[in-house]
């Protein structure tokens, strides 16, 4: 997604929480540097999510579990 604001960040976190309730894990991959910077500036807590720099590393993480 090209732009992230507080609403988008909140939706992302709520979606990840809902996925956890279903027994799955969210792996967030490929966040562009400017989007990551925006998330940090917004104070978004991504500690409950697994984050990886690339889709390949996200898939590798999922397969290692």
C-alpha positions as CSV (number, residue, x, y, z in Angstrom):
1,X,0.0,0.0,0.0
2,X,1.4,3.4,-0.9
3,X,0.3,5.4,2.1
4,X,-0.2,4.4,5.8
5,X,-2.0,6.6,8.3
6,X,-3.3,5.9,11.8
7,X,-6.5,4.4,10.4
8,X,-4.7,1.9,8.2
9,X,-2.2,1.0,11.0
10,X,-5.1,0.4,13.4
11,X,-6.9,-1.8,10.8
12,X,-3.6,-3.8,10.4
13,X,-3.3,-4.4,14.1
14,X,-7.0,-5.3,14.5
15,X,-6.8,-7.7,11.6
16,X,-3.7,-9.4,13.0
17,X,-5.4,-9.8,16.4
18,X,-8.4,-11.4,14.7
19,X,-6.2,-13.8,12.9
20,X,-4.5,-14.8,16.2
21,X,-7.9,-15.6,17.6
22,X,-8.4,-18.0,14.7
23,X,-5.1,-19.7,15.7
24,X,-2.9,-18.4,12.8
25,X,0.1,-16.1,12.8
26,X,0.5,-12.9,10.7
27,X,3.8,-12.5,8.9
28,X,4.2,-9.0,7.6
29,X,6.7,-8.8,4.7
30,X,8.2,-6.3,2.4
31,X,7.5,-3.0,4.2
32,X,9.0,-0.1,2.3
33,X,11.4,2.0,4.3
34,X,9.1,5.1,4.1
35,X,6.1,3.1,5.3
36,X,8.2,1.6,8.2
37,X,9.2,5.1,9.2
38,X,5.6,6.3,9.1
39,X,4.6,3.4,11.4
40,X,7.3,4.2,13.8
41,X,6.3,7.9,13.8
42,X,2.7,6.9,14.5
43,X,3.9,4.8,17.4
44,X,2.4,1.6,16.0
45,X,3.4,-1.4,18.1
46,X,4.2,-4.3,15.7
47,X,5.7,-6.5,18.4
48,X,2.8,-8.9,18.2
49,X,3.5,-9.5,14.5
50,X,6.3,-11.4,12.8
51,X,8.0,-9.0,10.3
52,X,10.4,-10.0,7.5
53,X,12.0,-7.8,4.9
54,X,11.1,-9.9,1.9
55,X,8.4,-12.3,0.9
56,X,11.0,-15.0,0.5
57,X,12.2,-14.6,4.1
58,X,8.6,-14.6,5.3
59,X,7.9,-17.9,3.5
60,X,11.1,-19.3,4.9
61,X,10.0,-18.3,8.4
62,X,6.6,-19.9,7.9
63,X,8.1,-23.1,6.6
64,X,10.6,-23.3,9.5
65,X,7.8,-23.2,12.0
